[in-house]
Amino acid sequence: MAKILLVDDDAAFRSMLRRTLQRLGHEVVEAEDGEEALRTLRKLAVDLVITDIIMPNVEGIETIRALRRDYPGLKIIAMSGGGRVVRSDYLEIAEAFGAACVLRKPFPNEQLCAAIDAALA
């Protein structure tokens, strides 16, 4: 299975998603925002990043741009529950900047599994 860096500022959601990913057999490393994610990646190699879009400090689009620049082969899944702008706009931007898959929160486990399989294929 994959080593996944999970990036989301919502601790409860991140914890729930971590447990789901671990039940699926993945190793999970967590970060609460893009800044922490980028620091983590300087020390640790992962197969996949799953990142929220709307976060404090370094948000998801900025994180995706930095990942594409510094780790061009790294697979990325972007997720968003919305915000002040229609969430599909954020997810379309995430795809344009290099996310392999996007997920609209809330999403079922089956959709998460399919996105991981597609991103890692």
PAZAPA-4460 file (N, C-alpha, C; in steps of 0.05 Angstrom, whole numbers, plus 32768, in hexadecimal, padded with zeros to 4 digits):
% residues 121
    n_x    n_y    n_z   ca_x   ca_y   ca_z    c_x    c_y    c_z   seq   type   mol
   8011   7FE8   8000   8000   8000   8000   8011   8019   8000     1      M     A
   8005   8030   8001   8013   8049   7FFD   8019   8058   8017     2      A     A
   802E   8068   8017   8034   807B   802C   8027   8095   8024     3      K     A
   8014   809F   8034   8003   80B6   802D   8008   80CD   8040     4      I     A
   800C   80E5   8036   800D   80FD   8046   7FF1   810A   8044     5      L     A
   7FE4   810B   805B   7FC9   8116   805D   7FCA   8132   8068     6      L     A
   7FC0   8146   8059   7FC2   8162   8061   7FA7   816E   8064     7      V     A
   7F9F   8175   807C   7F85   8182   8081   7F86   8190   809C     8      D     A
   7F7C   81A8   809D   7F7C   81B8   80B6   7F67   81AF   80CA     9      D     A
   7F53   81A0   80C1   7F3E   8196   80D3   7F48   817C   80E0    10      D     A
   7F50   817E   80F9   7F5C   8167   8107   7F49   814F   8109    11      A     A
   7F2F   8154   810D   7F1C   813E   810F   7F19   8130   80F4    12      A     A
   7F17   813F   80DF   7F14   8133   80C4   7F2E   8124   80BD    13      F     A
   7F44   8131   80C3   7F5E   8124   80BD   7F61   810A   80CC    14      R     A
   7F59   8109   80E5   7F5A   80F0   80F5   7F48   80DB   80E9    15      S     A
   7F30   80E2   80E2   7F1D   80CF   80D6   7F28   80C4   80BC    16      M     A
   7F33   80D5   80AB   7F3D   80CD   8092   7F57   80BC   8095    17      L     A
   7F67   80C3   80A9   7F7F   80B3   80AF   7F77   8096   80B6    18      R     A
   7F63   8093   80C8   7F5A   8079   80D0   7F50   8069   80B8    19      R     A
   7F41   8076   80A7   7F36   8069   808F   7F4D   8060   807D    20      T     A
   7F61   8071   8078   7F78   8069   8067   7F88   8053   8074    21      L     A
   7F8B   8053   808E   7F9A   803D   809B   7F8B   8023   8099    22      Q     A
   7F70   8024   809C   7F60   800B   8098   7F63   8000   807C    23      R     A
   7F68   8011   8069   7F6D   8009   804D   7F89   7FFF   8049    24      L     A
   7F9A   8000   805E   7FB5   7FF5   805C   7FCB   800A   8056    25      G     A
   7FC4   8023   8055   7FD8   8038   804F   7FE6   8042   8068    26      H     A
   7FFE   804A   8064   800D   8058   807A   8007   8076   8077    27      E     A
   8000   8083   808D   7FF7   809F   808B   8008   80B1   809C    28      V     A
   8010   80C7   8091   801E   80DC   809F   800C   80F5   809D    29      V     A
   800A   8104   80B2   7FF7   811B   80B2   8005   8136   80B3    30      E     A
   7FF8   814A   80A7   8000   8166   80A9   7FE7   8177   80AB    31      A     A
   7FE8   818C   80BB   7FD1   819D   80BE   7FCE   81B3   80AA    32      E     A
   7FE2   81B8   809A   7FE0   81CC   8085   7FF7   81C8   8071    33      D     A
   7FF7   81D7   805C   800B   81D4   8047   8027   81D9   8051    34      G     A
   802A   81EC   8063   8045   81F2   806D   8051   81D9   807B    35      E     A
   8041   81CD   808C   804B   81B5   809A   804F   819E   8086    36      E     A
   803E   819C   8072   8041   8187   805E   805C   818A   804F    37      A     A
   8062   81A2   8047   807B   81A6   8038   8094   81A1   804A    38      L     A
   8092   81A8   8064   80A8   81A1   8076   80AB   8183   8079    39      R     A
   8094   8175   807B   8094   8158   807E   80A1   814B   8065    40      T     A
   809A   8155   804E   80A5   8148   8035   80C3   814C   8032    41      L     A
   80CE   8160   803F   80EB   8164   803D   80FA   814E   804D    42      R     A
   80EB   8141   805F   80F7   812C   8070   80EE   8110   8069    43      K     A
   80D8   810D   805B   80CB   80F4   8058   80BF   80F1   803C    44      L     A
   80C5   80DA   802F   80B9   80D5   8015   809E   80C7   8018    45      A     A
   808B   80D0   8007   8071   80C4   8007   8069   80BD   7FEB    46      V     A
   8055   80AC   7FE8   804B   80A4   7FCD   8034   80B7   7FC4    47      D     A
   8026   80C3   7FD7   800E   80D2   7FD0   8009   80E7   7FE5    48      L     A
   8000   80FF   7FDB   7FF6   8114   7FED   7FD9   8118   7FE9    49      V     A
   7FCA   8117   7FFF   7FAD   811E   7FFE   7FAB   8138   800D    50      I     A
   7FA3   814E   7FFF   7FA3   8168   800C   7F88   8176   800A    51      T     A
   7F80   8183   8020   7F69   8195   801F   7F72   81AE   8010    52      D     A
   7F5E   81BD   8008   7F64   81D6   7FF9   7F64   81EE   800C    53      I     A
   7F4F   81F0   801B   7F4C   8208   802C   7F58   8202   8048    54      I     A
   7F70   820F   804D   7F7E   820B   8066   7F8C   8225   806D    55      M     A
   7F93   8229   8086   7FA3   8241   808E   7FC0   823E   8085    56      P     A
   7FCF   8253   8088   7FEB   8254   8082   7FF0   824E   8064    57      N     A
   7FF9   8237   805D   7FFD   822F   8041   7FE5   821E   8038    58      V     A
   7FD3   8229   8027   7FBB   821B   8020   7FC0   8206   800A    59      E     A
   7FAC   81F8   8002   7FAF   81E1   7FF0   7FB9   81E7   7FD4    60      G     A
   7FAF   81FC   7FC7   7FB9   8202   7FAC   7FD6   8209   7FAD    61      I     A
   7FDE   8219   7FC0   7FFA   8221   7FC4   800B   8208   7FC9    62      E     A
   8000   81F6   7FD9   800E   81DD   7FDF   8012   81CC   7FC6    63      T     A
   7FFD   81C9   7FB6   7FFF   81BA   7F9D   8013   81C6   7F8B    64      I     A
   8014   81E0   7F88   8028   81EE   7F77   8044   81E8   7F80    65      R     A
   8048   81E9   7F9B   8063   81E3   7FA6   806B   81C6   7FA1    66      A     A
   8057   81B4   7FA5   805D   8198   7FA0   8064   8192   7F83    67      L     A
   8056   819F   7F71   805C   819B   7F54   8078   81A5   7F4E    68      R     A
   807F   81BC   7F5A   809A   81C7   7F55   80B0   81B6   7F61    69      R     A
   80AD   81AD   7F7A   80C2   81A0   7F89   80C1   8181   7F87    70      D     A
   80AA   8176   7F81   80A6   8159   7F7F   8094   8153   7F68    71      Y     A
   809E   8157   7F4F   808C   8156   7F38   807F   813B   7F33    72      P     A
   808A   8125   7F3D   807E   810B   7F38   806B   8102   7F4E    73      G     A
   8069   8112   7F64   8059   810A   7F7A   803B   810C   7F73    74      L     A
   802C   80F7   7F7A   800F   80F6   7F75   8000   8106   7F8A    75      K     A
   7FEC   8115   7F81   7FDD   8127   7F93   7FBF   8123   7F8F    76      I     A
   7FB0   8121   7FA5   7F93   8122   7FA4   7F8B   813B   7FB4    77      I     A
   7F7A   814B   7FA8   7F70   8163   7FB6   7F54   815F   7FBF    78      A     A
   7F4D   816A   7FD6   7F31   8167   7FE0   7F28   8182   7FEB    79      M     A
   7F0E   8187   7FE9   7F04   81A0   7FF3   7EE6   819D   7FFA    80      S     A
   7EDF   81AB   800F   7EC3   81AC   8017   7EB7   81C7   8011    81      G     A
   7EC6   81D8   8004   7EBB   81F2   7FFC   7EC9   8209   800A    82      G     A
   7EBA   821C   8012   7EC4   8235   801D   7EB4   824C   8012    83      G     A
   7EC2   8263   800E   7EB4   827A   8003   7EAE   8278   7FE6    84      R     A
   7EBD   8267   7FD8   7EBA   8264   7FBB   7EAE   8248   7FB7    85      V     A
   7EA0   8244   7FA1   7E96   8229   7F9B   7EAC   8215   7F9B    86      V     A
   7EA9   81FF   7FAA   7EBF   81EC   7FAD   7EC9   81E1   7F93    87      R     A
   7EB8   81DE   7F7F   7EC1   81D3   7F66   7ED6   81E5   7F59    88      S     A
   7ED4   81FF   7F5E   7EE8   8212   7F53   7F03   820B   7F5E    89      D     A
   7F05   8207   7F79   7F1E   8200   7F85   7F29   81E6   7F7A    90      Y     A
   7F17   81D3   7F77   7F20   81B9   7F6E   7F29   81BA   7F50    91      L     A
   7F1C   81CA   7F40   7F24   81CD   7F24   7F40   81DA   7F23    92      E     A
   7F45   81ED   7F34   7F5F   81FA   7F36   7F74   81E6   7F3F    93      I     A
   7F6D   81D5   7F53   7F7F   81C1   7F5C   7F87   81AE   7F46    94      A     A
   7F74   81A6   7F36   7F7A   8194   7F1F   7F8C   81A3   7F0B    95      E     A
   7F86   81BC   7F06   7F96   81CB   7EF3   7FB3   81CE   7EFC    96      A     A
   7FB8   81CE   7F16   7FD3   81D0   7F21   7FE0   81B5   7F26    97      F     A
   7FD2   819F   7F20   7FDF   8185   7F20   7FD4   8170   7F33    98      G     A
   7FBE   8174   7F3F   7FB2   815F   7F4F   7FA8   8149   7F3D    99      A     A
   7FAF   8130   7F43   7FA7   811A   7F32   7F89   8114   7F34   100      A     A
   7F7E   8118   7F4C   7F61   8114   7F52   7F58   8129   7F65   101      C     A
   7F3E   812D   7F65   7F32   8140   7F78   7F19   8133   7F85   102      V     A
   7F15   813A   7F9E   7EFE   812F   7FAE   7EEF   8146   7FBA   103      L     A
   7ED5   8145   7FB7   7EC3   8159   7FC4   7EBA   814E   7FDF   104      R     A
   7EC1   815C   7FF5   7EB8   8154   800F   7E9A   8159   8012   105      K     A
   7E8C   8148   801F   7E94   812D   8029   7E94   8119   8012   106      P     A
   7EA5   8105   8014   7EA7   80F1   7FFF   7EA6   80D5   800C   107      F     A
   7E9A   80C2   7FFE   7E99   80A6   8009   7EB5   8099   8007   108      P     A
   7EB9   8085   8017   7ED3   8076   8017   7ED8   806A   7FFC   109      N     A
   7EC4   8062   7FED   7EC8   8056   7FD3   7ED4   806A   7FC0   110      E     A
   7ECB   8083   7FC2   7ED6   8098   7FB0   7EF3   809E   7FB8   111      Q     A
   7EF9   809D   7FD1   7F15   80A1   7FDB   7F26   808B   7FD0   112      L     A
   7F1E   8072   7FD3   7F2D   805B   7FC9   7F32   805D   7FAB   113      C     A
   7F1D   8064   7F9C   7F20   8067   7F7F   7F34   807D   7F78   114      A     A
   7F33   8093   7F86   7F46   80A9   7F81   7F62   80A1   7F87   115      A     A
   7F67   8093   7F9D   7F82   8089   7FA4   7F8C   8076   7F8F   116      I     A
   7F7B   8063   7F87   7F83   8050   7F72   7F8A   805E   7F58   117      D     A
   7F79   8072   7F50   7F7E   8081   7F37   7F98   8091   7F39   118      A     A
   7F9C   809E   7F4F   7FB4   80AF   7F53   7FCE   809F   7F52   119      A     A
   7FCD   8087   7F5E   7FE5   8076   7F60   7FE9   8064   7F48   120      L     A
   7FD5   8063   7F36   7FD7   8051   7F1F   7FED   805A   7F0C   121      A     A
***
